[in-house]
Amino acid sequence: AIMGNHEMELLKDRDEEHRSPHFYYQLPYATVHPGEYLHYISSSNDDQGDDTITTDDETDDEEKLTDEIIIDLLYNASIEVYGKGAYKSTIFAPSVPPTLPSHTKSIIDYIYPASYRPIVAAKLASYQRSYLNAYRSNTSLGAWMESRPILYVAEEHGTLFVHGGISKTVSTYFKYDHVDVDSINTKFQLHAKEDTISEFMETTIEGRIADDVVFYRGNHLDHGGSCEQLMTVLDNLGVERIAVGHTPSWDVRVHCDGRFLALDSMLGRWIRGSGNNYCPMEKEVEGKDGNDDDDDQLTLSEPRSSSNGRYQCERVNHKCQGQIVRIRDKGQVVEVIV
Protein backbone atom coordinates (compact mmCIF):
# COMPACT_ATOMS: atom_id res chain seq x y z
CA ALA A 1 0.00 0.00 0.00
CA ILE A 2 1.34 3.43 -0.96
CA MET A 3 0.81 6.68 0.93
CA GLY A 4 -2.42 8.59 0.27
CA ASN A 5 -3.30 12.20 0.98
CA HIS A 6 -5.61 11.37 3.90
CA GLU A 7 -2.99 9.20 5.54
CA MET A 8 -0.31 11.84 5.10
CA GLU A 9 -2.53 14.48 6.69
CA LEU A 10 -3.20 12.12 9.58
CA LEU A 11 0.54 11.71 10.17
CA LYS A 12 0.99 15.49 10.16
CA ASP A 13 -1.91 15.98 12.58
CA ARG A 14 0.00 14.09 15.27
CA ASP A 15 2.46 17.00 15.50
CA GLU A 16 0.68 19.13 18.08
CA GLU A 17 3.26 21.92 17.88
CA HIS A 18 3.09 22.54 14.14
CA ARG A 19 -0.33 21.37 13.00
CA SER A 20 -2.64 23.92 11.40
CA PRO A 21 -5.78 25.41 12.97
CA HIS A 22 -7.73 22.98 10.79
CA PHE A 23 -6.26 20.06 12.75
CA TYR A 24 -8.37 16.96 12.33
CA TYR A 25 -11.31 18.71 10.75
CA GLN A 26 -11.03 17.95 7.05
CA LEU A 27 -8.92 15.34 5.28
CA PRO A 28 -7.98 12.96 8.10
CA TYR A 29 -11.55 12.65 9.27
CA ALA A 30 -12.65 11.58 5.79
CA THR A 31 -10.69 8.36 6.34
CA VAL A 32 -12.78 7.50 9.39
CA HIS A 33 -16.53 7.14 9.22
CA PRO A 34 -18.06 8.02 12.61
CA GLY A 35 -18.78 4.37 13.23
CA GLU A 36 -15.10 3.55 12.86
CA TYR A 37 -14.35 5.42 16.08
CA LEU A 38 -15.90 2.49 17.92
CA HIS A 39 -12.81 0.44 16.97
CA TYR A 40 -10.43 2.95 18.58
CA ILE A 41 -12.15 3.61 21.89
CA SER A 42 -10.25 2.43 24.96
CA SER A 43 -12.35 0.02 26.95
CA SER A 44 -11.11 1.63 30.13
CA ASN A 45 -11.77 5.16 28.81
CA ASP A 46 -8.52 6.23 30.49
CA ASP A 47 -7.87 8.91 27.86
CA GLN A 48 -10.89 11.10 28.56
CA GLY A 49 -8.88 13.49 30.69
CA ASP A 50 -10.39 16.91 31.33
CA ASP A 51 -13.23 16.32 28.85
CA THR A 52 -15.08 13.85 31.10
CA ILE A 53 -18.53 15.10 32.10
CA THR A 54 -19.11 14.80 35.84
CA THR A 55 -21.77 17.37 36.74
CA ASP A 56 -24.78 16.07 38.65
CA ASP A 57 -27.30 17.56 36.21
CA GLU A 58 -25.92 15.53 33.34
CA THR A 59 -25.28 12.21 35.09
CA ASP A 60 -28.57 10.66 33.98
CA ASP A 61 -28.09 11.66 30.35
CA GLU A 62 -24.51 10.45 30.40
CA GLU A 63 -25.56 7.03 31.63
CA LYS A 64 -28.13 6.76 28.83
CA LEU A 65 -25.76 7.82 26.06
CA THR A 66 -23.72 4.78 25.10
CA ASP A 67 -20.92 5.16 22.56
CA GLU A 68 -23.18 3.62 19.90
CA ILE A 69 -25.91 6.19 20.60
CA ILE A 70 -23.41 9.06 20.50
CA ILE A 71 -22.08 7.88 17.14
CA ASP A 72 -25.68 7.74 15.89
CA LEU A 73 -26.24 11.32 17.06
CA LEU A 74 -23.12 12.40 15.14
CA TYR A 75 -24.48 10.71 12.01
CA ASN A 76 -27.77 12.59 12.42
CA ALA A 77 -25.91 15.86 12.93
CA SER A 78 -23.88 15.26 9.76
CA ILE A 79 -27.05 14.69 7.74
CA GLU A 80 -28.49 17.95 9.07
CA VAL A 81 -25.31 19.77 7.96
CA TYR A 82 -25.70 18.37 4.42
CA GLY A 83 -29.38 19.29 4.37
CA LYS A 84 -28.57 22.90 5.25
CA GLY A 85 -25.70 23.07 2.74
CA ALA A 86 -23.38 23.99 5.61
CA TYR A 87 -20.57 21.50 4.97
CA LYS A 88 -17.90 24.10 4.15
CA SER A 89 -18.56 26.11 7.30
CA THR A 90 -18.86 23.20 9.73
CA ILE A 91 -15.96 21.33 11.31
CA PHE A 92 -16.16 17.83 12.75
CA ALA A 93 -14.71 18.85 16.08
CA PRO A 94 -15.91 19.30 19.67
CA SER A 95 -15.60 23.10 19.46
CA VAL A 96 -14.47 25.87 17.12
CA PRO A 97 -10.95 27.28 17.69
CA PRO A 98 -10.83 31.10 17.89
CA THR A 99 -8.43 31.13 14.92
CA LEU A 100 -11.18 30.06 12.52
CA PRO A 101 -13.72 32.46 10.92
CA SER A 102 -16.56 33.60 13.13
CA HIS A 103 -19.20 31.93 10.95
CA THR A 104 -17.63 28.48 11.52
CA LYS A 105 -19.75 25.99 13.44
CA SER A 106 -18.94 22.75 15.20
CA ILE A 107 -20.77 19.54 14.38
CA ILE A 108 -21.90 19.70 18.03
CA ASP A 109 -24.14 22.67 17.14
CA TYR A 110 -26.29 20.22 15.17
CA ILE A 111 -26.72 17.68 17.98
CA TYR A 112 -30.32 17.35 19.25
CA PRO A 113 -31.61 17.46 21.86
CA ALA A 114 -29.30 20.33 22.75
CA SER A 115 -28.92 19.08 26.34
CA TYR A 116 -26.76 16.24 24.98
CA ARG A 117 -24.22 18.55 23.39
CA PRO A 118 -21.72 18.81 26.29
CA ILE A 119 -21.61 15.04 26.63
CA VAL A 120 -21.26 14.40 22.90
CA ALA A 121 -18.55 17.08 22.64
CA ALA A 122 -16.54 15.45 25.42
CA LYS A 123 -16.95 12.02 23.90
CA LEU A 124 -15.98 13.22 20.42
CA ALA A 125 -12.80 14.75 21.85
CA SER A 126 -12.04 11.40 23.48
CA TYR A 127 -12.73 9.46 20.27
CA GLN A 128 -10.48 11.68 18.18
CA ARG A 129 -7.72 11.57 20.77
CA SER A 130 -7.90 7.76 20.87
CA TYR A 131 -7.76 7.63 17.08
CA LEU A 132 -4.68 9.85 16.86
CA ASN A 133 -3.00 7.97 19.70
CA ALA A 134 -3.43 4.73 17.78
CA TYR A 135 -1.14 6.15 15.07
CA ARG A 136 1.62 7.58 17.25
CA SER A 137 5.18 6.82 16.17
CA ASN A 138 5.61 4.38 19.04
CA THR A 139 2.63 2.22 17.99
CA SER A 140 2.52 -0.61 15.48
CA LEU A 141 -0.09 1.19 13.35
CA GLY A 142 1.88 4.42 13.39
CA ALA A 143 5.15 2.71 12.48
CA TRP A 144 3.43 0.83 9.65
CA MET A 145 1.89 3.97 8.19
CA GLU A 146 5.16 5.90 8.45
CA SER A 147 6.82 3.17 6.38
CA ARG A 148 4.42 3.47 3.43
CA PRO A 149 6.19 4.48 0.20
CA ILE A 150 5.19 7.68 -1.58
CA LEU A 151 6.01 6.20 -4.98
CA TYR A 152 6.46 2.65 -6.25
CA VAL A 153 7.83 1.48 -9.62
CA ALA A 154 6.97 -2.02 -10.83
CA GLU A 155 10.15 -2.63 -12.82
CA GLU A 156 8.78 -5.65 -14.70
CA HIS A 157 6.38 -3.49 -16.68
CA GLY A 158 7.67 0.03 -16.01
CA THR A 159 4.61 1.31 -14.15
CA LEU A 160 4.91 4.10 -11.58
CA PHE A 161 2.23 3.92 -8.89
CA VAL A 162 1.40 7.12 -6.99
CA HIS A 163 -1.72 8.24 -5.17
CA GLY A 164 -2.42 11.57 -6.90
CA GLY A 165 -0.23 12.11 -9.95
CA ILE A 166 2.97 13.71 -11.25
CA SER A 167 3.09 17.24 -12.62
CA LYS A 168 5.45 18.27 -15.40
CA THR A 169 7.26 20.53 -12.94
CA VAL A 170 7.82 17.72 -10.45
CA SER A 171 8.97 15.36 -13.21
CA THR A 172 11.82 17.72 -14.10
CA TYR A 173 13.37 17.10 -10.67
CA PHE A 174 13.66 13.44 -11.67
CA LYS A 175 14.99 14.25 -15.15
CA TYR A 176 17.91 16.27 -13.81
CA ASP A 177 18.69 13.81 -11.00
CA HIS A 178 17.74 16.12 -8.16
CA VAL A 179 15.60 13.31 -6.73
CA ASP A 180 14.58 9.76 -7.52
CA VAL A 181 11.95 7.34 -6.26
CA ASP A 182 14.23 5.79 -3.65
CA SER A 183 15.42 9.12 -2.25
CA ILE A 184 11.88 10.44 -1.82
CA ASN A 185 10.66 7.25 -0.15
CA THR A 186 13.71 6.88 2.06
CA LYS A 187 13.80 10.49 3.26
CA PHE A 188 10.06 10.58 3.88
CA GLN A 189 10.18 7.40 5.94
CA LEU A 190 13.19 8.72 7.84
CA HIS A 191 11.36 11.94 8.79
CA ALA A 192 7.77 10.65 9.09
CA LYS A 193 7.74 10.57 12.88
CA GLU A 194 5.35 12.93 14.59
CA ASP A 195 8.03 15.34 15.83
CA THR A 196 9.83 15.69 12.46
CA ILE A 197 7.28 15.28 9.66
CA SER A 198 5.96 18.86 9.53
CA GLU A 199 9.37 20.49 9.19
CA PHE A 200 10.42 17.91 6.59
CA MET A 201 7.31 18.49 4.47
CA GLU A 202 7.66 22.27 4.61
CA THR A 203 11.42 22.78 4.18
CA THR A 204 12.82 20.06 1.89
CA ILE A 205 12.49 19.32 -1.83
CA GLU A 206 11.60 15.71 -1.10
CA GLY A 207 8.94 16.76 1.40
CA ARG A 208 7.30 19.24 -0.96
CA ILE A 209 7.34 16.69 -3.79
CA ALA A 210 5.83 14.03 -1.50
CA ASP A 211 3.02 16.42 -0.60
CA ASP A 212 2.41 17.40 -4.22
CA VAL A 213 2.21 13.90 -5.69
CA VAL A 214 -0.44 12.65 -3.25
CA PHE A 215 -2.78 15.56 -4.09
CA TYR A 216 -2.10 16.31 -7.78
CA ARG A 217 -4.93 15.53 -10.24
CA GLY A 218 -3.56 17.20 -13.38
CA ASN A 219 -2.73 13.98 -15.24
CA HIS A 220 -6.44 13.32 -15.71
CA LEU A 221 -7.81 14.42 -19.07
CA ASP A 222 -10.84 15.99 -17.38
CA HIS A 223 -8.59 17.93 -14.96
CA GLY A 224 -6.51 19.77 -17.54
CA GLY A 225 -4.17 16.93 -18.50
CA SER A 226 -3.27 15.79 -22.00
CA CYS A 227 -1.57 12.76 -23.52
CA GLU A 228 1.13 14.99 -24.96
CA GLN A 229 1.95 16.39 -21.54
CA LEU A 230 1.81 12.91 -20.04
CA MET A 231 4.41 11.64 -22.50
CA THR A 232 6.78 14.41 -21.40
CA VAL A 233 6.24 13.41 -17.77
CA LEU A 234 6.88 9.74 -18.57
CA ASP A 235 10.07 10.58 -20.46
CA ASN A 236 11.32 12.68 -17.56
CA LEU A 237 10.56 9.87 -15.12
CA GLY A 238 11.90 7.09 -17.32
CA VAL A 239 8.80 4.90 -16.96
CA GLU A 240 6.22 3.41 -19.33
CA ARG A 241 3.05 4.49 -17.59
CA ILE A 242 1.58 6.09 -14.46
CA ALA A 243 -1.12 4.50 -12.32
CA VAL A 244 -2.99 6.72 -9.85
CA GLY A 245 -5.84 6.69 -7.34
CA HIS A 246 -7.23 9.78 -5.53
CA THR A 247 -9.71 10.81 -8.26
CA PRO A 248 -12.62 8.35 -8.20
CA SER A 249 -15.14 7.45 -10.86
CA TRP A 250 -17.56 4.59 -11.38
CA ASP A 251 -15.01 2.69 -13.48
CA VAL A 252 -11.28 2.34 -14.03
CA ARG A 253 -10.11 4.70 -16.79
CA VAL A 254 -7.34 3.75 -19.23
CA HIS A 255 -6.13 6.64 -21.41
CA CYS A 256 -3.30 7.62 -23.71
CA ASP A 257 -2.89 4.15 -25.26
CA GLY A 258 -2.57 2.54 -21.86
CA ARG A 259 0.03 4.99 -20.55
CA PHE A 260 -2.28 6.47 -17.90
CA LEU A 261 -4.31 4.31 -15.52
CA ALA A 262 -6.84 5.93 -13.19
CA LEU A 263 -7.50 3.04 -10.83
CA ASP A 264 -9.97 4.43 -8.28
CA SER A 265 -13.31 2.92 -9.26
CA MET A 266 -14.90 3.38 -5.85
CA LEU A 267 -14.63 -0.19 -4.65
CA GLY A 268 -15.83 0.88 -1.20
CA ARG A 269 -19.57 0.43 -0.73
CA TRP A 270 -19.99 3.61 1.33
CA ILE A 271 -18.26 5.95 -1.10
CA ARG A 272 -20.35 4.50 -3.93
CA GLY A 273 -23.44 5.37 -1.94
CA SER A 274 -22.82 8.75 -0.34
CA GLY A 275 -19.29 9.74 -1.39
CA ASN A 276 -17.31 11.21 1.51
CA ASN A 277 -20.50 12.10 3.36
CA TYR A 278 -21.10 10.39 6.67
CA CYS A 279 -24.18 8.21 6.42
CA PRO A 280 -24.91 5.14 8.55
CA MET A 281 -25.64 1.67 7.31
CA GLU A 282 -29.40 1.06 7.30
CA LYS A 283 -30.60 -0.93 10.26
CA GLU A 284 -32.49 -4.20 10.06
CA VAL A 285 -36.16 -3.86 11.04
CA GLU A 286 -39.19 -6.12 11.06
CA GLY A 287 -40.91 -6.30 7.70
CA LYS A 288 -42.04 -8.46 4.78
CA ASP A 289 -40.32 -9.29 1.53
CA GLY A 290 -43.54 -9.13 -0.51
CA ASN A 291 -44.54 -12.81 -0.48
CA ASP A 292 -47.98 -13.47 1.00
CA ASP A 293 -46.90 -16.75 2.59
CA ASP A 294 -43.93 -15.29 4.42
CA ASP A 295 -43.92 -14.42 8.09
CA ASP A 296 -42.44 -11.17 9.30
CA GLN A 297 -38.70 -11.05 8.68
CA LEU A 298 -35.82 -8.61 8.96
CA THR A 299 -35.45 -6.11 6.15
CA LEU A 300 -33.57 -2.83 5.74
CA SER A 301 -34.91 0.47 7.01
CA GLU A 302 -35.15 3.48 4.72
CA PRO A 303 -31.99 5.61 4.35
CA ARG A 304 -31.99 8.64 6.64
CA SER A 305 -32.95 12.13 5.51
CA SER A 306 -32.35 15.59 6.91
CA SER A 307 -35.23 17.22 8.76
CA ASN A 308 -35.77 19.71 5.92
CA GLY A 309 -35.88 16.90 3.33
CA ARG A 310 -33.10 18.38 1.21
CA TYR A 311 -30.63 15.57 1.78
CA GLN A 312 -31.11 11.82 1.85
CA CYS A 313 -28.43 9.20 2.34
CA GLU A 314 -28.11 6.65 -0.44
CA ARG A 315 -28.69 3.01 0.32
CA VAL A 316 -25.40 1.14 0.78
CA ASN A 317 -25.06 -1.77 -1.63
CA HIS A 318 -24.28 -5.04 0.13
CA LYS A 319 -22.11 -6.20 -2.76
CA CYS A 320 -18.81 -4.62 -3.74
CA GLN A 321 -18.69 -3.05 -7.20
CA GLY A 322 -16.05 -1.40 -9.36
CA GLN A 323 -13.10 -2.77 -11.30
CA ILE A 324 -9.46 -3.72 -10.93
CA VAL A 325 -6.62 -3.57 -13.45
CA ARG A 326 -4.23 -6.37 -14.29
CA ILE A 327 -1.02 -5.51 -16.15
CA ARG A 328 0.49 -8.43 -18.07
CA ASP A 329 3.09 -9.35 -20.68
CA LYS A 330 5.78 -6.91 -19.65
CA GLY A 331 3.54 -3.90 -20.06
CA GLN A 332 2.30 -4.67 -23.55
CA VAL A 333 -1.22 -5.53 -22.42
CA VAL A 334 -3.40 -3.57 -20.00
CA GLU A 335 -6.39 -5.68 -19.10
CA VAL A 336 -9.38 -4.32 -17.20
CA ILE A 337 -10.99 -6.95 -15.00
CA VAL A 338 -14.58 -6.15 -14.02
C-alpha positions in Angstrom: 0.0 0.0 0.0 1.3 3.4 -1.0 0.8 6.7 0.9 -2.4 8.6 0.3 -3.3 12.2 1.0 -5.6 11.4 3.9 -3.0 9.2 5.5 -0.3 11.8 5.1 -2.5 14.5 6.7 -3.2 12.1 9.6 0.5 11.7 10.2 1.0 15.5 10.2 -1.9 16.0 12.6 0.0 14.1 15.3 2.5 17.0 15.5 0.7 19.1 18.1 3.3 21.9 17.9 3.1 22.5 14.1 -0.3 21.4 13.0 -2.6 23.9 11.4 -5.8 25.4 13.0 -7.7 23.0 10.8 -6.3 20.1 12.7 -8.4 17.0 12.3 -11.3 18.7 10.7 -11.0 18.0 7.0 -8.9 15.3 5.3 -8.0 13.0 8.1 -11.5 12.6 9.3 -12.6 11.6 5.8 -10.7 8.4 6.3 -12.8 7.5 9.4 -16.5 7.1 9.2 -18.1 8.0 12.6 -18.8 4.4 13.2 -15.1 3.5 12.9 -14.4 5.4 16.1 -15.9 2.5 17.9 -12.8 0.4 17.0 -10.4 2.9 18.6 -12.2 3.6 21.9 -10.2 2.4 25.0 -12.4 0.0 27.0 -11.1 1.6 30.1 -11.8 5.2 28.8 -8.5 6.2 30.5 -7.9 8.9 27.9 -10.9 11.1 28.6 -8.9 13.5 30.7 -10.4 16.9 31.3 -13.2 16.3 28.8 -15.1 13.9 31.1 -18.5 15.1 32.1 -19.1 14.8 35.8 -21.8 17.4 36.7 -24.8 16.1 38.6 -27.3 17.6 36.2 -25.9 15.5 33.3 -25.3 12.2 35.1 -28.6 10.7 34.0 -28.1 11.7 30.4 -24.5 10.5 30.4 -25.6 7.0 31.6 -28.1 6.8 28.8 -25.8 7.8 26.1 -23.7 4.8 25.1 -20.9 5.2 22.6 -23.2 3.6 19.9 -25.9 6.2 20.6 -23.4 9.1 20.5 -22.1 7.9 17.1 -25.7 7.7 15.9 -26.2 11.3 17.1 -23.1 12.4 15.1 -24.5 10.7 12.0 -27.8 12.6 12.4 -25.9 15.9 12.9 -23.9 15.3 9.8 -27.0 14.7 7.7 -28.5 17.9 9.1 -25.3 19.8 8.0 -25.7 18.4 4.4 -29.4 19.3 4.4 -28.6 22.9 5.2 -25.7 23.1 2.7 -23.4 24.0 5.6 -20.6 21.5 5.0 -17.9 24.1 4.2 -18.6 26.1 7.3 -18.9 23.2 9.7 -16.0 21.3 11.3 -16.2 17.8 12.7 -14.7 18.9 16.1 -15.9 19.3 19.7 -15.6 23.1 19.5 -14.5 25.9 17.1 -11.0 27.3 17.7 -10.8 31.1 17.9 -8.4 31.1 14.9 -11.2 30.1 12.5 -13.7 32.5 10.9 -16.6 33.6 13.1 -19.2 31.9 11.0 -17.6 28.5 11.5 -19.7 26.0 13.4 -18.9 22.7 15.2 -20.8 19.5 14.4 -21.9 19.7 18.0 -24.1 22.7 17.1 -26.3 20.2 15.2 -26.7 17.7 18.0 -30.3 17.4 19.2 -31.6 17.5 21.9 -29.3 20.3 22.8 -28.9 19.1 26.3 -26.8 16.2 25.0 -24.2 18.6 23.4 -21.7 18.8 26.3 -21.6 15.0 26.6 -21.3 14.4 22.9 -18.6 17.1 22.6 -16.5 15.5 25.4 -16.9 12.0 23.9 -16.0 13.2 20.4 -12.8 14.7 21.8 -12.0 11.4 23.5 -12.7 9.5 20.3 -10.5 11.7 18.2 -7.7 11.6 20.8 -7.9 7.8 20.9 -7.8 7.6 17.1 -4.7 9.9 16.9 -3.0 8.0 19.7 -3.4 4.7 17.8 -1.1 6.2 15.1 1.6 7.6 17.2 5.2 6.8 16.2 5.6 4.4 19.0 2.6 2.2 18.0 2.5 -0.6 15.5 -0.1 1.2 13.3 1.9 4.4 13.4 5.1 2.7 12.5 3.4 0.8 9.7 1.9 4.0 8.2 5.2 5.9 8.4 6.8 3.2 6.4 4.4 3.5 3.4 6.2 4.5 0.2 5.2 7.7 -1.6 6.0 6.2 -5.0 6.5 2.7 -6.3 7.8 1.5 -9.6 7.0 -2.0 -10.8 10.1 -2.6 -12.8 8.8 -5.6 -14.7 6.4 -3.5 -16.7 7.7 0.0 -16.0 4.6 1.3 -14.2 4.9 4.1 -11.6 2.2 3.9 -8.9 1.4 7.1 -7.0 -1.7 8.2 -5.2 -2.4 11.6 -6.9 -0.2 12.1 -9.9 3.0 13.7 -11.3 3.1 17.2 -12.6 5.4 18.3 -15.4 7.3 20.5 -12.9 7.8 17.7 -10.5 9.0 15.4 -13.2 11.8 17.7 -14.1 13.4 17.1 -10.7 13.7 13.4 -11.7 15.0 14.3 -15.2 17.9 16.3 -13.8 18.7 13.8 -11.0 17.7 16.1 -8.2 15.6 13.3 -6.7 14.6 9.8 -7.5 12.0 7.3 -6.3 14.2 5.8 -3.7 15.4 9.1 -2.3 11.9 10.4 -1.8 10.7 7.2 -0.1 13.7 6.9 2.1 13.8 10.5 3.3 10.1 10.6 3.9 10.2 7.4 5.9 13.2 8.7 7.8 11.4 11.9 8.8 7.8 10.6 9.1 7.7 10.6 12.9 5.3 12.9 14.6 8.0 15.3 15.8 9.8 15.7 12.5 7.3 15.3 9.7 6.0 18.9 9.5 9.4 20.5 9.2 10.4 17.9 6.6 7.3 18.5 4.5 7.7 22.3 4.6 11.4 22.8 4.2 12.8 20.1 1.9 12.5 19.3 -1.8 11.6 15.7 -1.1 8.9 16.8 1.4 7.3 19.2 -1.0 7.3 16.7 -3.8 5.8 14.0 -1.5 3.0 16.4 -0.6 2.4 17.4 -4.2 2.2 13.9 -5.7 -0.4 12.6 -3.3 -2.8 15.6 -4.1 -2.1 16.3 -7.8 -4.9 15.5 -10.2 -3.6 17.2 -13.4 -2.7 14.0 -15.2 -6.4 13.3 -15.7 -7.8 14.4 -19.1 -10.8 16.0 -17.4 -8.6 17.9 -15.0 -6.5 19.8 -17.5 -4.2 16.9 -18.5 -3.3 15.8 -22.0 -1.6 12.8 -23.5 1.1 15.0 -25.0 2.0 16.4 -21.5 1.8 12.9 -20.0 4.4 11.6 -22.5 6.8 14.4 -21.4 6.2 13.4 -17.8 6.9 9.7 -18.6 10.1 10.6 -20.5 11.3 12.7 -17.6 10.6 9.9 -15.1 11.9 7.1 -17.3 8.8 4.9 -17.0 6.2 3.4 -19.3 3.0 4.5 -17.6 1.6 6.1 -14.5 -1.1 4.5 -12.3 -3.0 6.7 -9.8 -5.8 6.7 -7.3 -7.2 9.8 -5.5 -9.7 10.8 -8.3 -12.6 8.3 -8.2 -15.1 7.4 -10.9 -17.6 4.6 -11.4 -15.0 2.7 -13.5 -11.3 2.3 -14.0 -10.1 4.7 -16.8 -7.3 3.7 -19.2 -6.1 6.6 -21.4 -3.3 7.6 -23.7 -2.9 4.1 -25.3 -2.6 2.5 -21.9 0.0 5.0 -20.5 -2.3 6.5 -17.9 -4.3 4.3 -15.5 -6.8 5.9 -13.2 -7.5 3.0 -10.8 -10.0 4.4 -8.3 -13.3 2.9 -9.3 -14.9 3.4 -5.8 -14.6 -0.2 -4.7 -15.8 0.9 -1.2 -19.6 0.4 -0.7 -20.0 3.6 1.3 -18.3 5.9 -1.1 -20.3 4.5 -3.9 -23.4 5.4 -1.9 -22.8 8.7 -0.3 -19.3 9.7 -1.4 -17.3 11.2 1.5 -20.5 12.1 3.4 -21.1 10.4 6.7 -24.2 8.2 6.4 -24.9 5.1 8.5 -25.6 1.7 7.3 -29.4 1.1 7.3 -30.6 -0.9 10.3 -32.5 -4.2 10.1 -36.2 -3.9 11.0 -39.2 -6.1 11.1 -40.9 -6.3 7.7 -42.0 -8.5 4.8 -40.3 -9.3 1.5 -43.5 -9.1 -0.5 -44.5 -12.8 -0.5 -48.0 -13.5 1.0 -46.9 -16.8 2.6 -43.9 -15.3 4.4 -43.9 -14.4 8.1 -42.4 -11.2 9.3 -38.7 -11.1 8.7 -35.8 -8.6 9.0 -35.4 -6.1 6.2 -33.6 -2.8 5.7 -34.9 0.5 7.0 -35.2 3.5 4.7 -32.0 5.6 4.3 -32.0 8.6 6.6 -32.9 12.1 5.5 -32.3 15.6 6.9 -35.2 17.2 8.8 -35.8 19.7 5.9 -35.9 16.9 3.3 -33.1 18.4 1.2 -30.6 15.6 1.8 -31.1 11.8 1.9 -28.4 9.2 2.3 -28.1 6.6 -0.4 -28.7 3.0 0.3 -25.4 1.1 0.8 -25.1 -1.8 -1.6 -24.3 -5.0 0.1 -22.1 -6.2 -2.8 -18.8 -4.6 -3.7 -18.7 -3.0 -7.2 -16.0 -1.4 -9.4 -13.1 -2.8 -11.3 -9.5 -3.7 -10.9 -6.6 -3.6 -13.4 -4.2 -6.4 -14.3 -1.0 -5.5 -16.2 0.5 -8.4 -18.1 3.1 -9.4 -20.7 5.8 -6.9 -19.6 3.5 -3.9 -20.1 2.3 -4.7 -23.5 -1.2 -5.5 -22.4 -3.4 -3.6 -20.0 -6.4 -5.7 -19.1 -9.4 -4.3 -17.2 -11.0 -6.9 -15.0 -14.6 -6.1 -14.0 
